[in-house]
Amino acid sequence: MEWIVFGTLALWLLGSVIGAILVRNPVHSILFFLSSVLAMAGLFLSLGAELLAGLQIIIYAVAIVVFYVLVITTIPWEKVKRFEGVYAKELAVGFPVVLVAFALMGYMVVEGDFAQPVGKVEDNVREVGRTLFTSYLFPFEIASVILLVAMIGAILLGRKEE
């Protein structure tokens, strides 16, 4: 039964991610992104990581989606429509990079320490906090800097030309 729930949530997640990438309307893309966030929270719940599911919903489903809506409303779409079309060069460079990254991550999951089952953790919050602020402090701070740069970029794109 666990595999049926996990498989259903995984298919929901994949469909939402593909939809977020392929739709042309930015509002529909945000809705697909929100759907993928909810599917990921469901996956966390099915794996017994209640704290991560809650954080997924609070941080991504609320804060990031509101941030994306703010960005969409501030970007002058007349500028963006000038650049519509297929980016053939970017696709030719990006697709092999994505394939290599996917292959490396798949190898890490199958052969690395990620594949080892972890016993039931009694205090999920304490373990996540300890891991986040010891082993993963640098990536956590990098993510916050990336979000800050994205916000500044959205403000600059939305600024009226003088």
C-alpha positions in Angstrom: 0.0 0.0 0.0 2.9 2.4 0.8 4.2 2.0 -2.8 0.9 2.8 -4.3 0.7 6.1 -2.3 4.3 6.9 -3.1 3.9 6.1 -6.8 0.8 8.2 -7.1 2.4 11.1 -5.4 5.5 10.8 -7.5 3.5 10.7 -10.7 1.6 13.8 -9.5 4.9 15.5 -8.8 6.3 14.7 -12.2 3.2 15.8 -14.0 3.1 19.1 -12.1 6.8 19.8 -12.7 6.5 19.1 -16.5 3.4 21.3 -16.6 5.2 24.1 -14.8 8.0 24.0 -17.4 5.9 23.6 -20.5 2.9 26.0 -20.1 3.3 29.5 -21.5 1.0 31.4 -19.2 3.0 32.4 -16.1 0.0 32.2 -13.8 -0.6 28.6 -14.9 3.1 27.9 -14.3 2.7 29.1 -10.7 -0.3 26.9 -10.2 1.6 23.9 -11.5 4.5 24.8 -9.2 2.0 25.0 -6.2 0.7 21.6 -7.2 4.2 20.2 -7.3 4.9 21.7 -3.8 1.8 20.0 -2.4 2.8 16.7 -4.0 6.3 16.9 -2.5 4.7 17.6 0.9 2.7 14.5 0.5 5.8 12.5 -0.3 7.4 13.8 2.8 4.4 12.8 4.8 4.4 9.3 3.3 8.1 9.0 4.3 7.4 10.0 7.9 9.0 13.4 7.8 6.1 15.5 9.1 8.3 18.5 9.9 9.6 18.7 6.3 6.1 18.4 5.0 5.0 21.3 7.1 8.0 23.4 6.2 7.4 22.6 2.5 3.9 23.9 2.7 4.7 27.0 4.9 7.8 28.1 3.1 7.2 27.1 -0.5 3.4 27.0 -0.9 2.9 30.3 0.9 6.0 32.4 0.8 7.6 31.5 -2.5 4.3 31.4 -4.4 3.4 34.9 -3.1 6.9 36.0 -4.1 6.3 34.6 -7.6 3.0 36.3 -7.9 4.7 39.6 -6.9 7.3 39.1 -9.6 4.8 38.3 -12.2 2.8 41.5 -11.4 5.9 43.7 -11.5 7.5 42.5 -14.7 6.6 44.5 -17.8 5.4 41.8 -20.2 5.9 44.0 -23.2 9.6 43.5 -22.8 9.3 39.8 -22.3 7.2 39.2 -25.4 10.0 40.6 -27.5 12.1 37.6 -26.5 9.5 34.9 -27.0 10.4 31.9 -29.1 12.5 28.8 -28.9 16.0 29.3 -27.5 17.8 26.7 -29.6 21.3 27.5 -28.4 20.3 27.4 -24.8 18.4 24.2 -25.3 21.4 22.6 -27.1 23.7 23.5 -24.2 21.2 23.0 -21.3 19.8 19.6 -22.2 23.1 17.7 -22.0 23.9 19.5 -18.8 20.6 18.4 -17.3 21.1 14.8 -18.4 24.6 14.6 -16.9 23.3 16.2 -13.6 20.4 13.8 -13.5 22.7 10.8 -14.1 25.1 12.0 -11.4 22.3 12.5 -8.9 20.8 9.1 -9.8 24.2 7.5 -9.2 24.5 9.2 -5.9 21.1 8.1 -4.7 21.6 4.5 -5.9 25.2 3.9 -4.8 25.8 6.6 -2.2 24.9 6.9 1.5 21.5 8.1 0.4 20.5 4.5 -0.4 21.1 3.4 3.2 17.9 3.0 5.2 17.7 5.3 8.3 16.1 4.1 11.4 13.1 5.8 12.9 14.1 9.1 14.4 12.3 10.0 17.6 12.8 13.7 17.6 12.4 14.8 14.0 12.6 18.5 14.7 15.8 18.3 16.6 17.5 16.1 14.0 16.5 18.4 11.1 17.7 21.5 13.0 21.0 19.9 13.9 21.6 18.7 10.4 20.5 22.0 8.8 22.7 24.2 11.0 25.7 22.0 11.0 26.2 20.0 7.8 24.0 22.1 5.5 24.6 25.6 6.8 26.5 26.8 3.8 24.0 25.6 1.2 21.2 27.0 3.3 22.9 30.4 3.3 23.6 30.2 -0.4 19.9 29.5 -1.1 19.0 32.7 0.9 21.5 34.7 -1.2 20.1 33.3 -4.4 16.6 34.3 -3.4 17.8 37.8 -2.5 19.5 38.2 -5.9 16.3 37.0 -7.6 14.2 39.6 -5.7 16.6 42.4 -6.6 16.5 41.2 -10.2 12.7 41.3 -10.2 12.7 44.8 -8.8 15.1 45.9 -11.5 13.1 44.3 -14.2 9.9 45.8 -13.0 11.4 49.3 -12.7 10.0 51.8 -15.2 12.5 53.1 -17.7 13.5 56.8 -17.5 
